[in-house]
């Protein structure tokens, strides 16, 4: 039976009891409105650790002014029944007041990995992410925490956060789960009309086009970015407003000149009023061995 916990104290007690029994603790932080992408993380946690905690918390501090904090989909009862079916032991559903009492003032600086891309378009977003992730890891103290590559910049920031603040847990990143057409699953896809959903596929098409061009021997990063921009223009039918299409070093997230090793393609765009992001690894032939 899944147990719903609303307070930090209850989580600490539940985890401490499991730990006394020698159990390894897995943790999956989410904002809810769970889909198969979230559930892939949950399944990995359930397979690889003994006791799994999933948090559902729409974190206000990672939303900017004019963003969709109020409108963000909330379906906690449905989410809990999915998590129960997966065999999750504990779901942590704190209130905003539980996570941010009125006297809380300290935030966590996400460092230079947050300077570009999402950090630039959404000022303060990664401070909110770094703060809530640090708090959740401090409360749950898991052995392993699972994050999606879907939010690649976030994943790299969380890895740095764990390393630099000595948080003492293993961070595992798992591949992006897509629907049959290739659209990366996202809670925000719920905002898309059927037509926008088709247009949103242009993000995945752009990534595929970059991978294809690389496979044909194009390693110049600016040329690959042009390939991505053109694909969004073509497939997005003029309705997709591209914010960035970038080829970066996977570790530093800085733009590279040439794809030589461990590069990543990142895209972000607005489809109607919905903001979507996607990314993929870019592996040159010499490295992939193809
Ligand atoms: P969110 O609820 O959007 O904060 O996401 C919670 C976790 O699920 C984050 O680690 C995300 O990167 C991950 N996630 C979201 N969408 C996907 C997806 N399509 N595939 C894999 N992981 C995902």
Boltz pocket constraint, residues with backbone or C-beta under 6 A from the ligand:
constraints:
  - pocket:
      binder: B
      contacts: [[A, 29], [A, 30], [A, 31], [A, 32], [A, 36], [A, 37], [A, 38], [A, 40], [A, 41], [A, 146], [A, 147], [A, 148], [A, 149], [A, 150], [A, 151], [A, 174], [A, 175], [A, 176], [A, 177], [A, 178], [A, 184], [A, 185], [A, 186], [A, 187]]
      max_distance: 6.0
